[in-house]
């Protein structure tokens, strides 16, 4: 199977497996797992924050961030196409009594300043209004095809947020894809946010885990939330060891994934009955539409899978394909050929 549903299908490298079997362990709930401590120190430094906390998942990391930043009854301004809003089970409302205020997402993944301003209460002293406690942005932006938020935009957002006394949280699940694509160090990208989450288990190929980073007080609160949510782990160094390998040896190779995505987009652009904007592909996510007559998305995906290609329905009439370490250039050529076969046989 040529697996393109997600970069979460990456498997740990032999170096990761070896590191996991040899990891020095302790009880992380007591703060005494040396491998976890090493990972957290390394991760915090890489995104320019004072402290970091290892979380089992990106969903828990984002949820913990929202629960620390926003008091019960407050609201979070979040993109209507963001993972936090769409794919994390409404956790902030369920667990924290936090209101989600969905903001229109622009095609480049940004949230317009005018739209953010319109979500602010006309009178913060009026008790009828839920007060905004956080702005969330996503970088790279999944639903917008792996788009990278520019440094100019992030600086503008930071200025807006500071002017209104609202912190910023960045869902940087794929922040290192953004860093590699732009040549801007991750710490410079994260500098525009008060807190950031990033995944070890996507393109970086670790088997599990995400990092939440921010200032020391914020992370102290996040550890309490992690415990409350059931995410306090004991000898977590077993998988933290893979995270150390991910951060020290797997970032630069993300450029290969970006090259494969560009190759795929170019191949799909040559297929009649497929609509794709190859020029918009900047990281490892390719979004396209099936326009061939008599072939809907469900039939297309089923037919492709029968031929050995797995992709994902992505809403709004789009298909998503994600490149990662488990794929090669020949796989991409084969995938484009399978798509062409499916479309041709539907005619």
PLY file of the C-alpha trace (Angstrom):
ply
format ascii 1.0
element vertex 347
property float x
property float y
property float z
element edge 346
property int vertex1
property int vertex2
end_header
0.00 0.00 0.00
1.22 3.47 -0.90
0.09 5.23 2.29
-0.74 8.91 1.87
-3.57 9.43 4.33
-1.27 11.11 6.86
2.33 11.53 7.97
1.24 9.91 11.24
1.78 6.57 9.48
5.54 7.02 9.74
7.31 4.28 11.65
10.23 4.80 14.06
13.70 4.54 12.58
16.13 1.81 13.64
18.04 4.48 15.59
14.84 5.35 17.47
14.10 1.74 18.30
17.65 1.28 19.59
17.41 4.46 21.68
14.09 3.33 23.15
15.49 -0.02 24.25
18.51 1.63 25.90
16.80 4.67 27.45
17.67 5.55 31.03
14.34 5.66 32.88
12.71 7.14 35.96
9.26 8.23 37.10
8.25 11.23 35.01
5.29 12.16 37.24
7.92 12.88 39.88
10.02 14.67 37.27
12.70 12.01 37.59
12.89 10.44 34.15
16.24 11.68 32.81
15.38 10.92 29.18
12.14 12.88 29.38
13.96 15.75 31.07
16.55 15.76 28.30
13.85 15.80 25.61
11.94 18.63 27.27
15.06 20.76 27.68
16.06 20.13 24.06
12.56 20.87 22.75
12.17 24.08 24.75
15.45 25.38 23.39
14.57 24.56 19.80
11.40 26.65 19.92
12.93 29.37 22.08
10.82 28.83 25.18
11.84 28.59 28.83
10.24 25.21 29.50
8.46 22.31 27.85
6.26 19.36 28.81
5.99 16.02 27.04
2.39 15.11 26.23
0.96 11.83 24.91
-0.68 13.62 21.95
-1.07 16.92 20.19
-4.73 16.97 21.13
-3.88 16.82 24.83
-1.14 19.41 24.40
-3.50 21.87 22.71
-6.22 21.19 25.27
-3.84 21.75 28.17
-2.74 25.04 26.62
-6.31 26.26 26.31
-7.16 25.22 29.86
-4.13 27.05 31.27
-4.62 30.23 29.25
-8.41 30.66 29.38
-10.53 30.81 32.55
-13.82 28.94 32.71
-16.46 31.00 30.90
-13.91 32.71 28.67
-13.59 32.18 24.94
-10.86 31.24 22.50
-10.64 32.82 19.06
-9.81 29.97 16.71
-9.92 29.39 12.97
-13.05 27.72 11.64
-10.81 25.39 9.59
-8.34 24.67 12.38
-7.57 21.28 13.86
-8.30 22.60 17.35
-11.82 23.57 16.32
-12.67 20.65 14.03
-10.71 17.60 15.13
-10.21 17.74 18.90
-13.67 16.73 20.10
-14.62 20.09 21.62
-12.36 19.34 24.58
-12.01 22.92 25.78
-15.79 23.26 26.11
-16.25 19.84 27.67
-13.35 20.01 30.11
-12.89 23.71 30.68
-16.19 25.46 30.04
-14.47 27.48 27.31
-16.39 28.95 24.37
-14.96 28.47 20.87
-15.35 31.56 18.67
-14.71 30.35 15.09
-12.97 32.92 12.90
-13.08 32.66 9.07
-9.86 31.06 7.81
-8.26 32.68 4.80
-6.86 30.58 1.95
-3.32 31.09 3.25
-4.25 29.85 6.73
-4.35 33.28 8.34
-7.06 34.88 10.45
-7.77 38.42 9.28
-7.26 41.17 11.85
-10.67 42.65 11.03
-12.33 39.29 11.72
-10.47 38.94 15.01
-11.43 42.45 15.99
-15.07 41.73 15.20
-14.97 38.82 17.67
-13.97 41.06 20.56
-16.78 42.21 22.87
-17.95 45.77 22.19
-17.81 46.44 25.93
-15.47 44.19 27.95
-17.09 45.42 31.15
-20.54 44.20 30.07
-21.13 40.88 31.91
-23.24 39.60 29.01
-20.15 38.86 26.92
-17.70 36.00 27.25
-14.23 37.54 27.36
-11.54 36.40 24.90
-8.70 34.66 26.68
-6.64 33.32 23.79
-6.03 33.48 20.03
-5.00 30.23 18.35
-3.22 29.91 15.02
-2.04 26.83 13.12
1.34 26.64 11.39
1.63 24.87 9.01
-2.08 24.92 8.30
-3.45 21.45 7.66
-6.87 22.22 6.12
-5.34 24.92 3.91
-2.92 22.44 2.36
0.13 22.79 4.58
0.41 26.54 4.13
3.10 28.35 6.14
2.13 31.51 8.03
4.54 34.31 7.14
6.71 36.04 9.71
5.16 39.34 8.66
1.69 38.03 9.42
2.73 36.47 12.73
4.30 39.74 13.84
1.10 41.57 12.92
-0.97 39.04 14.86
1.31 39.32 17.86
0.92 43.09 17.84
-2.86 42.83 17.61
-3.01 40.32 20.45
-0.68 42.32 22.68
-2.69 45.45 22.03
-5.76 43.71 23.41
-3.99 41.87 26.23
-4.69 38.43 24.73
-2.05 35.66 24.58
-1.38 33.62 21.42
-1.11 29.84 21.21
0.37 28.23 18.11
-0.70 24.77 17.06
2.62 24.04 15.43
2.04 20.33 14.90
4.21 20.63 11.78
6.28 23.69 12.76
9.49 22.07 11.56
7.94 21.66 8.11
7.36 25.42 8.22
10.95 26.02 9.33
12.45 23.82 6.62
10.21 25.27 3.90
11.08 28.87 4.73
14.58 28.60 6.16
13.34 30.43 9.27
14.41 28.70 12.52
11.54 27.25 14.54
12.42 29.46 17.51
11.89 32.56 15.37
8.51 31.28 14.22
7.47 30.38 17.76
8.65 33.74 19.10
5.34 35.24 17.98
3.36 32.94 20.31
3.16 32.68 24.09
2.86 28.91 23.86
3.33 26.30 21.17
2.52 22.65 20.58
4.35 20.48 18.09
4.17 16.80 17.20
6.98 14.28 17.32
4.88 11.57 15.67
4.16 13.08 12.25
6.94 13.75 9.77
9.58 13.45 12.50
8.70 9.74 12.70
8.61 9.17 16.46
5.98 6.58 17.45
4.12 8.79 19.94
4.19 12.13 21.69
3.93 15.90 21.38
5.61 18.82 23.09
3.95 21.80 24.74
6.28 24.74 25.38
6.01 28.16 26.98
7.27 30.07 30.00
7.96 28.30 33.27
4.71 29.27 34.97
2.66 28.20 31.99
4.33 24.79 31.85
3.85 24.31 35.59
0.11 24.79 35.01
0.20 22.48 32.01
1.71 19.66 34.08
-1.19 19.93 36.51
-3.66 19.80 33.62
-1.82 16.84 32.08
-2.21 14.94 35.34
-5.89 15.85 35.56
-6.49 14.58 32.03
-4.78 11.28 32.76
-1.64 12.08 30.81
0.82 11.73 33.67
3.12 8.90 32.61
5.72 6.96 34.54
8.75 5.62 32.65
7.93 7.81 29.66
11.58 7.91 28.66
10.85 4.79 26.62
9.26 6.93 23.92
10.94 10.21 24.87
14.15 8.60 23.61
12.62 8.39 20.15
11.66 12.06 20.47
15.28 13.01 21.12
16.32 11.22 17.95
13.48 12.92 16.07
14.66 16.40 17.09
18.35 15.75 16.54
18.31 13.83 13.25
14.94 14.01 11.48
14.24 17.69 10.84
16.42 18.47 7.82
15.11 15.45 5.93
11.61 16.99 5.90
12.79 18.77 2.74
12.58 15.39 1.02
8.89 15.16 1.92
8.31 18.62 0.44
10.02 17.58 -2.78
7.83 14.48 -2.99
4.70 16.59 -2.47
5.76 18.91 -5.30
6.39 15.87 -7.51
2.95 14.48 -6.71
1.21 17.79 -7.39
2.98 18.09 -10.73
1.98 14.55 -11.64
-1.65 15.11 -10.68
-1.75 18.34 -12.67
-1.16 16.27 -15.82
-4.24 14.10 -15.20
-7.44 15.13 -16.97
-10.26 14.99 -14.43
-8.07 16.10 -11.52
-7.86 19.71 -10.34
-4.83 20.76 -8.31
-2.95 24.00 -7.77
0.61 22.73 -7.89
2.02 26.20 -7.22
0.37 26.29 -3.78
2.13 23.16 -2.50
4.88 24.34 -0.18
5.27 21.57 2.41
4.12 17.95 2.56
0.36 18.24 2.00
-1.35 18.11 -1.40
-5.04 18.92 -1.78
-6.86 18.18 -5.02
-10.33 17.73 -6.46
-11.75 14.97 -8.61
-13.62 16.67 -11.46
-14.05 13.66 -13.76
-17.69 13.04 -14.62
-19.34 10.11 -12.87
-16.65 9.81 -10.21
-17.35 11.14 -6.73
-14.79 11.29 -3.93
-15.98 8.11 -2.23
-15.77 6.05 -5.41
-12.41 7.56 -6.28
-10.89 6.75 -2.90
-12.27 3.19 -2.97
-10.96 2.56 -6.48
-7.55 4.00 -5.61
-7.30 1.87 -2.50
-8.20 -1.25 -4.49
-5.15 -0.45 -6.60
-2.88 0.06 -3.59
-3.11 3.80 -2.92
-4.58 5.23 0.31
-5.60 8.89 0.45
-8.16 10.74 2.58
-11.43 12.59 2.06
-10.80 16.10 3.31
-14.15 17.84 3.04
-15.26 20.64 0.73
-14.92 18.23 -2.19
-11.19 17.77 -1.64
-8.83 14.81 -1.35
-5.72 15.03 0.82
-2.41 13.30 0.15
0.44 13.64 2.63
4.06 12.75 1.91
6.43 11.39 4.55
9.55 9.31 5.19
7.80 6.08 4.25
7.50 7.15 0.60
9.96 7.38 -2.28
9.99 9.10 -5.67
8.95 5.85 -7.42
6.00 5.62 -5.00
4.93 9.12 -6.04
5.14 8.23 -9.73
3.12 5.08 -9.06
0.51 7.07 -7.12
0.04 9.55 -9.96
-0.32 6.64 -12.38
-2.96 5.01 -10.16
-4.94 8.25 -10.03
-4.77 8.51 -13.82
-5.97 4.90 -14.17
-8.91 5.44 -11.82
-10.01 8.57 -13.65
-9.55 7.00 -17.09
-11.57 3.89 -16.20
-14.41 6.07 -14.88
-14.94 7.65 -18.32
0 1
1 2
2 3
3 4
4 5
5 6
6 7
7 8
8 9
9 10
10 11
11 12
12 13
13 14
14 15
15 16
16 17
17 18
18 19
19 20
20 21
21 22
22 23
23 24
24 25
25 26
26 27
27 28
28 29
29 30
30 31
31 32
32 33
33 34
34 35
35 36
36 37
37 38
38 39
39 40
40 41
41 42
42 43
43 44
44 45
45 46
46 47
47 48
48 49
49 50
50 51
51 52
52 53
53 54
54 55
55 56
56 57
57 58
58 59
59 60
60 61
61 62
62 63
63 64
64 65
65 66
66 67
67 68
68 69
69 70
70 71
71 72
72 73
73 74
74 75
75 76
76 77
77 78
78 79
79 80
80 81
81 82
82 83
83 84
84 85
85 86
86 87
87 88
88 89
89 90
90 91
91 92
92 93
93 94
94 95
95 96
96 97
97 98
98 99
99 100
100 101
101 102
102 103
103 104
104 105
105 106
106 107
107 108
108 109
109 110
110 111
111 112
112 113
113 114
114 115
115 116
116 117
117 118
118 119
119 120
120 121
121 122
122 123
123 124
124 125
125 126
126 127
127 128
128 129
129 130
130 131
131 132
132 133
133 134
134 135
135 136
136 137
137 138
138 139
139 140
140 141
141 142
142 143
143 144
144 145
145 146
146 147
147 148
148 149
149 150
150 151
151 152
152 153
153 154
154 155
155 156
156 157
157 158
158 159
159 160
160 161
161 162
162 163
163 164
164 165
165 166
166 167
167 168
168 169
169 170
170 171
171 172
172 173
173 174
174 175
175 176
176 177
177 178
178 179
179 180
180 181
181 182
182 183
183 184
184 185
185 186
186 187
187 188
188 189
189 190
190 191
191 192
192 193
193 194
194 195
195 196
196 197
197 198
198 199
199 200
200 201
201 202
202 203
203 204
204 205
205 206
206 207
207 208
208 209
209 210
210 211
211 212
212 213
213 214
214 215
215 216
216 217
217 218
218 219
219 220
220 221
221 222
222 223
223 224
224 225
225 226
226 227
227 228
228 229
229 230
230 231
231 232
232 233
233 234
234 235
235 236
236 237
237 238
238 239
239 240
240 241
241 242
242 243
243 244
244 245
245 246
246 247
247 248
248 249
249 250
250 251
251 252
252 253
253 254
254 255
255 256
256 257
257 258
258 259
259 260
260 261
261 262
262 263
263 264
264 265
265 266
266 267
267 268
268 269
269 270
270 271
271 272
272 273
273 274
274 275
275 276
276 277
277 278
278 279
279 280
280 281
281 282
282 283
283 284
284 285
285 286
286 287
287 288
288 289
289 290
290 291
291 292
292 293
293 294
294 295
295 296
296 297
297 298
298 299
299 300
300 301
301 302
302 303
303 304
304 305
305 306
306 307
307 308
308 309
309 310
310 311
311 312
312 313
313 314
314 315
315 316
316 317
317 318
318 319
319 320
320 321
321 322
322 323
323 324
324 325
325 326
326 327
327 328
328 329
329 330
330 331
331 332
332 333
333 334
334 335
335 336
336 337
337 338
338 339
339 340
340 341
341 342
342 343
343 344
344 345
345 346
